[in-house]
Amino acid sequence: MASDDDNNKDGNGGFDPDDVHFDDADLEAALEGFEKEFADTDGPDARPPADGGDAPASAGSDGDVLGADFEDELQGILGNKAKCAVLCSHLASAELFAAICRLADVDALCVGDRYGAVAILRDLEGNAPETAAHDLTTVISGMDALLVVNRADKIEASIYADGAAVEQIPPPFAFPTLAPFVEDYMIGLVDVAGIEAEADETVDTASIATTQDAERRLRAFMRAHPMPPDDEPRR
């Protein structure tokens, strides 16, 4: 029998490359074994750690909820989704503004204010706020509105008329002319619930079931607040 020195004289400690030759079948089997081991370790049915530590969250549990929140926040940071947006009008009545929003199919909570009723928009995805401003100022000819949007912590204010943005106003110049809560809402100092709690009048467009209902409310408002004849001076 050869001595240990004879076995180790090539410096490989007895390791002979010829003894570990793999053909294609062997390599395939080895890869399959590795994939199975990886799946058993990281898959949703993985066993908890032997030391009694917390097991990884499985798919479909709290991880999904956290993932959805993270994605929503990420879209806001990237500017793909507005953090908040409002449409501001010259109308004092939240009910009147809500009826107009309903005719334009704008989903919002309308808040009455002496500076002008405000529609707090719900659809903030993509360019939905701009679409709402376009639709609102198209449905009612001659009506303009101020759209204020916070995207990725950048606030922009644009006047819309006849379906198009006609002028941009620096927010510091716009805010003093609007309901006081608008600025606080844009910079995150108040949420919708806080605005509702302090407001004298709020009307949800969802409470107006159909466009026919919206039209009835508009007609009732116009009957209660008739416009003076053209030859009569307005006061």
C-alpha positions as CSV (number, residue, x, y, z in Angstrom):
1,M,0.0,0.0,0.0
2,A,1.3,3.4,-0.9
3,S,2.3,5.7,2.0
4,D,0.7,9.0,2.8
5,D,3.7,10.8,1.4
6,D,3.1,9.0,-1.9
7,N,-0.6,10.0,-1.9
8,N,0.2,13.6,-1.2
9,K,3.3,14.1,-3.3
10,D,1.4,16.0,-6.0
11,G,0.4,18.7,-3.5
12,N,-3.4,18.0,-4.0
13,G,-3.8,16.1,-0.8
14,G,-5.0,13.0,-2.7
15,F,-7.4,15.1,-4.8
16,D,-7.5,13.8,-8.4
17,P,-9.5,15.9,-10.9
18,D,-10.2,12.7,-12.9
19,D,-12.2,11.4,-10.0
20,V,-14.8,14.3,-10.1
21,H,-15.7,14.3,-13.8
22,F,-19.3,15.4,-14.5
23,D,-21.3,14.5,-17.6
24,D,-24.4,16.4,-18.7
25,A,-26.8,14.1,-16.8
26,D,-24.8,14.5,-13.6
27,L,-24.8,18.3,-13.9
28,E,-28.5,18.5,-14.6
29,A,-29.2,16.3,-11.5
30,A,-27.0,18.5,-9.4
31,L,-28.7,21.7,-10.5
32,E,-32.2,20.2,-9.9
33,G,-31.1,19.3,-6.4
34,F,-29.8,22.8,-5.8
35,E,-33.1,24.4,-7.0
36,K,-35.1,22.1,-4.8
37,E,-33.0,23.0,-1.7
38,F,-33.3,26.7,-2.5
39,A,-37.1,26.4,-2.9
40,D,-37.4,24.5,0.4
41,T,-35.4,27.2,2.2
42,D,-37.0,30.4,0.8
43,G,-40.4,29.2,-0.3
44,P,-43.7,30.1,1.4
45,D,-43.7,26.8,3.3
46,A,-40.2,27.2,4.7
47,R,-39.8,25.8,8.3
48,P,-39.2,28.3,11.1
49,P,-35.6,28.7,12.3
50,A,-34.4,26.0,14.7
51,D,-33.4,28.5,17.3
52,G,-37.0,29.6,17.8
53,G,-36.6,32.9,16.0
54,D,-39.4,34.5,14.0
55,A,-40.2,32.8,10.8
56,P,-40.2,34.8,7.6
57,A,-43.5,36.3,6.6
58,S,-45.3,34.1,4.1
59,A,-46.8,35.4,0.9
60,G,-50.3,36.6,1.2
61,S,-49.8,37.6,4.9
62,D,-48.9,41.0,6.3
63,G,-46.1,41.3,3.7
64,D,-48.6,41.9,1.0
65,V,-50.2,44.8,3.0
66,L,-46.9,46.4,3.6
67,G,-45.9,45.9,0.0
68,A,-49.1,47.7,-1.2
69,D,-48.5,50.6,1.2
70,F,-44.9,50.9,0.1
71,E,-45.8,50.9,-3.6
72,D,-48.4,53.6,-3.0
73,E,-45.9,55.8,-1.1
74,L,-43.3,55.1,-3.7
75,Q,-45.6,56.3,-6.5
76,G,-46.2,59.5,-4.6
77,I,-42.5,60.1,-4.1
78,L,-41.8,59.5,-7.8
79,G,-44.6,61.8,-8.8
80,N,-46.6,59.2,-10.6
81,K,-49.5,59.7,-8.1
82,A,-50.3,63.1,-6.5
83,K,-50.2,63.3,-2.8
84,C,-53.3,65.5,-2.8
85,A,-55.2,67.7,-5.2
86,V,-58.1,70.2,-5.0
87,L,-60.2,72.2,-7.4
88,C,-61.1,75.6,-6.1
89,S,-64.1,77.6,-7.3
90,H,-65.7,81.0,-6.9
91,L,-68.9,79.3,-5.8
92,A,-69.9,79.7,-2.1
93,S,-72.1,76.7,-2.0
94,A,-70.7,73.2,-1.5
95,E,-74.0,71.6,-2.7
96,L,-73.9,73.6,-5.9
97,F,-70.2,72.8,-6.6
98,A,-70.9,69.1,-5.8
99,A,-73.7,69.0,-8.3
100,I,-71.4,70.5,-11.0
101,C,-68.7,68.0,-10.1
102,R,-71.2,65.2,-10.4
103,L,-72.2,66.3,-13.8
104,A,-68.6,66.3,-14.8
105,D,-68.1,62.8,-13.2
106,V,-65.5,64.2,-10.8
107,D,-65.3,62.1,-7.6
108,A,-64.7,64.6,-4.7
109,L,-65.7,65.9,-1.3
110,C,-66.9,69.4,-1.7
111,V,-66.4,71.9,1.1
112,G,-68.2,75.2,1.3
113,D,-66.2,78.4,2.2
114,R,-66.6,82.1,2.0
115,Y,-63.5,82.2,-0.2
116,G,-65.1,79.7,-2.6
117,A,-66.1,76.1,-2.4
118,V,-63.3,73.5,-2.7
119,A,-63.5,70.0,-4.2
120,I,-61.0,67.6,-2.6
121,L,-60.3,65.1,-5.3
122,R,-60.1,61.4,-4.7
123,D,-58.6,60.1,-7.9
124,L,-54.9,61.0,-7.7
125,E,-53.4,58.5,-10.2
126,G,-51.4,59.8,-13.1
127,N,-52.9,62.9,-14.6
128,A,-56.4,62.3,-13.1
129,P,-56.4,65.7,-11.3
130,E,-55.8,67.5,-14.6
131,T,-58.5,65.5,-16.3
132,A,-60.9,66.5,-13.6
133,A,-60.1,70.2,-14.1
134,H,-60.5,69.7,-17.8
135,D,-63.9,67.9,-17.5
136,L,-65.3,70.3,-14.9
137,T,-64.5,73.5,-16.9
138,T,-65.8,71.8,-20.1
139,V,-69.2,70.7,-18.7
140,I,-70.1,74.2,-17.5
141,S,-69.3,76.7,-20.2
142,G,-67.6,79.9,-18.9
143,M,-66.7,78.4,-15.6
144,D,-63.1,78.5,-14.5
145,A,-61.4,76.7,-11.6
146,L,-58.0,76.6,-9.9
147,L,-56.3,73.2,-9.7
148,V,-53.8,72.9,-6.9
149,V,-51.7,69.7,-6.8
150,N,-49.0,68.3,-4.6
151,R,-46.8,65.8,-6.5
152,A,-43.5,64.6,-5.0
153,D,-43.7,67.5,-2.5
154,K,-43.9,70.0,-5.4
155,I,-47.0,72.1,-5.3
156,E,-48.4,73.6,-8.5
157,A,-51.5,75.9,-9.0
158,S,-53.1,76.2,-12.5
159,I,-56.1,78.1,-13.6
160,Y,-58.4,76.1,-16.0
161,A,-60.9,77.5,-18.4
162,D,-62.8,75.9,-21.2
163,G,-61.0,72.6,-20.6
164,A,-57.4,73.9,-20.7
165,A,-54.8,75.2,-18.3
166,V,-54.5,78.9,-19.1
167,E,-52.2,80.2,-16.4
168,Q,-49.9,79.0,-13.7
169,I,-49.8,80.9,-10.4
170,P,-47.1,80.6,-7.8
171,P,-48.7,78.8,-4.8
172,P,-47.7,81.5,-2.3
173,F,-49.7,84.0,-4.3
174,A,-52.7,81.7,-4.7
175,F,-53.1,80.5,-1.1
176,P,-54.2,83.8,0.4
177,T,-57.1,83.9,-2.0
178,L,-58.3,80.4,-1.2
179,A,-60.0,78.7,1.7
180,P,-57.5,78.7,4.6
181,F,-57.5,74.9,4.9
182,V,-56.2,74.5,1.3
183,E,-52.6,75.4,2.1
184,D,-52.6,73.3,5.3
185,Y,-53.9,70.3,3.3
186,M,-51.3,70.8,0.6
187,I,-48.4,70.8,3.0
188,G,-49.8,67.9,5.2
189,L,-50.8,69.9,8.3
190,V,-54.4,68.7,8.1
191,D,-56.2,65.7,6.6
192,V,-59.6,65.3,5.0
193,A,-61.2,64.2,8.3
194,G,-59.9,67.3,10.0
195,I,-61.3,69.5,7.2
196,E,-64.7,67.8,7.5
197,A,-64.7,68.3,11.3
198,E,-64.2,72.1,11.0
199,A,-66.3,72.8,7.9
200,D,-69.8,74.3,8.1
201,E,-70.9,72.6,4.9
202,T,-69.6,69.5,3.1
203,V,-71.3,67.5,0.3
204,D,-69.9,64.2,-1.1
205,T,-70.4,63.8,-4.9
206,A,-71.1,60.1,-4.1
207,S,-74.3,61.3,-2.3
208,I,-75.7,62.5,-5.7
209,A,-76.9,59.3,-7.2
210,T,-77.3,60.3,-10.9
211,T,-76.6,63.1,-13.3
212,Q,-80.4,63.7,-13.3
213,D,-80.3,64.3,-9.6
214,A,-77.4,66.7,-10.1
215,E,-79.4,68.6,-12.7
216,R,-82.4,68.8,-10.4
217,R,-80.2,70.3,-7.6
218,L,-78.8,72.9,-10.1
219,R,-82.2,73.9,-11.2
220,A,-83.4,74.2,-7.6
221,F,-80.4,76.3,-6.7
222,M,-81.0,78.6,-9.7
223,R,-84.7,79.1,-8.8
224,A,-83.7,80.0,-5.2
225,H,-81.0,82.4,-6.5
226,P,-82.3,84.0,-9.7
227,M,-80.0,86.1,-11.8
228,P,-81.1,89.8,-12.2
229,P,-82.2,90.9,-15.6
230,D,-79.5,92.3,-17.9
231,D,-80.9,95.8,-17.8
232,E,-81.0,95.8,-14.0
233,P,-77.8,96.8,-12.3
234,R,-76.2,94.1,-10.1
235,R,-75.6,94.7,-6.5
